[in-house]
């Protein structure tokens, strides 16, 4: 049975849904970004002087944009029942974090040697940069709802970012030789499939609740036909109907209570 809530949305947990085509697109872009990283690692290694600086800066920008694009397509794949906008300065800050993380990665893998210590330090910086990009990007969201995070899942997403960065650095360093070109495609698929794991884990850490007094053009519809727990969705309200309901609510609250 469908039951309409008599009040407007206040503190309701909003349920989001993913667009499968956009999720698939984010994975494809991640694979392309991973292959770009593997190829650029070889080019930066074989360059010297000013040319090396150009490859390093240009490669960090290209790789960072690829990771950043995967992230935002993944965010666009997540649909909430209320309008969502983004603050552009914060969005650009998240892009800067992705470029910096990519720069660290390319610098580490282009060194003549990469021992375990350098790989660990590089993966920590790179993973922290990717995690920063993700959560700065989440902070760019502007919507009439409060975002809450599960601390254990956030910690897991950061740990995954560092672990995936370590694998990415190791693969890029060992596959930067020209004769390893054939293995780069296979490694790119592995890396490209792993990178979105961190993103969607971070998305799973977030929950959204409608902010009291800010969603006056939606109402709660409770579906009690579900077997376990009633599901809640939001349905748009016509502005004239919204004014009518607000007026009725005011009249109801002004009636004297019976003793």
C-alpha positions in Angstrom: 0.0 0.0 0.0 1.2 3.5 -0.9 0.9 6.1 1.9 1.6 9.8 1.4 3.2 11.5 4.3 1.1 14.5 5.6 4.3 16.5 6.2 7.1 17.8 4.0 10.5 16.2 3.9 12.5 16.6 7.1 15.4 14.3 7.8 14.4 11.6 5.4 17.2 9.3 4.2 17.4 9.7 0.5 18.0 6.7 -1.6 20.2 7.0 -4.7 20.3 4.8 -7.8 23.2 4.2 -10.3 23.0 4.5 -14.0 24.6 1.3 -15.3 25.8 2.9 -18.7 27.5 5.8 -16.8 29.1 3.4 -14.4 30.4 1.3 -17.3 31.7 4.6 -19.0 33.5 5.5 -15.8 35.3 2.2 -15.9 36.3 2.6 -19.6 37.7 6.0 -18.9 39.6 4.6 -15.9 41.2 2.0 -18.2 42.2 4.6 -20.7 43.7 6.8 -18.0 45.6 3.7 -16.7 47.0 3.0 -20.1 48.0 6.6 -20.5 49.8 6.4 -17.2 51.7 3.3 -18.3 52.7 4.9 -21.6 53.7 8.2 -20.1 55.8 6.5 -17.5 58.0 5.1 -20.3 58.2 8.5 -22.1 59.2 10.4 -19.0 61.8 7.9 -18.2 63.5 8.2 -21.6 63.4 12.0 -21.6 66.1 14.4 -20.2 66.3 18.0 -19.3 63.5 20.4 -20.3 61.8 17.7 -22.4 61.5 15.5 -19.3 59.9 18.4 -17.5 57.4 18.9 -20.3 56.5 15.2 -20.4 56.2 15.1 -16.6 53.9 18.2 -16.4 51.9 17.3 -19.4 51.6 13.7 -18.4 50.5 14.6 -14.9 47.8 16.9 -16.4 46.6 14.3 -18.9 46.6 11.5 -16.3 45.0 13.7 -13.6 42.2 14.7 -16.0 41.5 11.1 -16.8 41.2 10.1 -13.2 39.2 13.2 -12.4 36.8 12.5 -15.3 36.3 8.9 -14.1 35.4 10.3 -10.7 32.8 12.8 -11.9 31.2 10.5 -14.4 30.9 8.1 -11.5 29.3 10.8 -9.4 26.9 11.7 -12.2 26.0 8.0 -12.4 24.6 8.3 -8.9 21.2 9.8 -9.1 19.4 11.3 -6.1 15.6 12.2 -6.1 16.5 15.9 -5.6 18.5 18.4 -7.8 22.2 18.4 -7.4 24.6 21.1 -8.4 28.3 21.6 -8.1 30.5 24.4 -6.8 33.0 25.0 -9.6 35.9 26.3 -7.5 35.7 23.2 -5.4 35.5 21.1 -8.5 38.7 22.6 -9.9 40.4 22.1 -6.5 39.6 18.4 -6.8 41.1 18.4 -10.3 44.3 20.0 -8.9 44.5 17.2 -6.3 44.2 14.6 -9.1 46.9 16.3 -11.2 49.3 16.5 -8.2 48.7 12.8 -7.4 49.5 11.9 -11.0 52.6 14.1 -10.9 53.9 12.2 -7.9 53.2 8.9 -9.6 55.1 9.8 -12.8 58.0 11.3 -10.9 58.4 8.1 -8.8 58.2 5.7 -11.7 60.6 7.7 -13.9 63.5 7.3 -11.4 66.3 4.9 -12.4 65.4 2.7 -9.4 62.3 2.2 -7.3 62.8 0.2 -4.1 60.1 -0.9 -1.7 60.5 2.2 0.4 60.1 4.6 -2.5 57.1 2.6 -3.8 55.4 2.8 -0.4 56.1 6.5 0.1 55.0 7.2 -3.4 51.8 5.1 -3.1 50.9 6.9 0.2 51.2 10.4 -1.5 49.4 9.2 -4.6 46.7 7.4 -2.7 46.2 10.4 -0.4 45.9 12.6 -3.5 43.3 10.4 -5.1 41.3 10.2 -1.9 41.5 14.0 -1.5 40.2 14.4 -5.1 37.3 12.1 -4.3 36.2 13.7 -1.0 36.9 17.3 -2.2 34.7 16.4 -5.2 32.0 15.2 -2.8 32.2 18.5 -0.9 31.5 20.3 -4.2 28.0 18.9 -4.2 25.3 21.5 -3.5 21.9 20.1 -2.6 19.2 20.5 -0.1 20.4 17.5 2.0 23.1 16.7 4.5 25.9 14.3 3.6 27.0 11.9 6.3 30.0 9.5 6.1 30.6 6.1 7.6 34.1 6.4 9.2 35.1 2.7 8.7 34.1 2.8 5.0 36.0 6.1 4.5 39.1 4.5 6.1 38.6 1.5 3.8 38.4 3.7 0.7 41.6 5.5 1.6 43.4 2.2 2.3 42.2 1.0 -1.1 43.5 4.2 -2.8 46.9 3.6 -1.3 47.0 -0.1 -2.1 45.8 0.5 -5.7 48.4 3.3 -6.1 51.1 0.9 -5.0 50.1 -1.7 -7.6 49.9 1.1 -10.2 53.4 2.4 -9.4 54.8 -1.2 -9.5 53.2 -2.0 -12.8 54.1 1.3 -14.4 57.8 1.1 -13.3 58.3 -2.5 -14.5 56.4 -2.1 -17.7 58.0 1.2 -18.9 60.4 -0.6 -21.2 59.5 -0.5 -24.9 59.4 -4.3 -25.1 56.7 -4.5 -22.5 54.3 -2.5 -24.6 52.1 -5.6 -25.2 51.6 -6.2 -21.5 50.5 -2.6 -20.9 47.1 -3.2 -22.3 46.5 -6.1 -19.9 47.9 -4.1 -17.0 45.7 -1.1 -18.0 42.6 -3.2 -17.7 43.6 -4.4 -14.3 44.5 -0.9 -13.1 41.5 0.6 -14.7 39.1 -1.9 -13.1 40.7 -1.4 -9.7 40.7 2.5 -9.6 36.8 2.7 -9.6 36.7 0.3 -6.7 38.1 3.1 -4.5 35.6 5.6 -5.9 32.5 3.5 -5.4 33.7 2.4 -2.0 33.9 6.1 -1.1 30.4 6.7 -2.5 29.1 3.8 -0.4 30.5 5.6 2.7 28.1 8.6 2.0 24.5 8.8 3.0 22.2 11.8 2.4 19.3 13.0 4.5 16.9 15.7 3.4 17.6 19.0 5.2 14.7 20.3 7.3 12.9 23.3 5.8 14.8 23.2 2.5 12.8 20.8 0.3 9.4 22.4 0.1 8.6 21.1 -3.5 8.8 17.4 -2.6 6.7 15.1 -0.4 7.4 11.7 1.1 5.7 8.7 -0.4 6.0 5.6 1.8 5.7 2.2 0.0 4.5 -0.4 2.5 4.3 -3.2 -0.1 7.9 -4.1 0.6 8.3 -7.2 2.7 11.0 -6.1 5.1 11.1 -2.3 5.5 8.9 0.4 3.9 10.7 2.2 1.2 10.6 6.0 1.0 10.8 8.1 -2.2 10.2 11.7 -3.0 7.6 13.0 -5.4 7.5 16.5 -6.8 4.8 18.8 -5.5 3.1 21.5 -7.7 3.9 24.9 -6.2 0.2 25.8 -5.8 -0.4 22.5 -4.0 2.6 23.3 -1.8 1.1 26.6 -0.8 -2.2 24.9 -0.1 -0.6 22.3 2.2 1.4 24.9 4.0 -1.7 26.9 4.6 -3.6 23.8 5.9 -0.7 23.0 8.2 -0.8 26.5 9.6 -4.5 26.2 10.2 -4.1 22.9 11.9 -1.4 24.2 14.2 -3.5 27.2 15.2 -6.5 25.1 16.4 -6.8 25.0 20.2 -6.0 21.7 21.8 -8.7 19.9 23.7 -7.9 19.4 27.4 
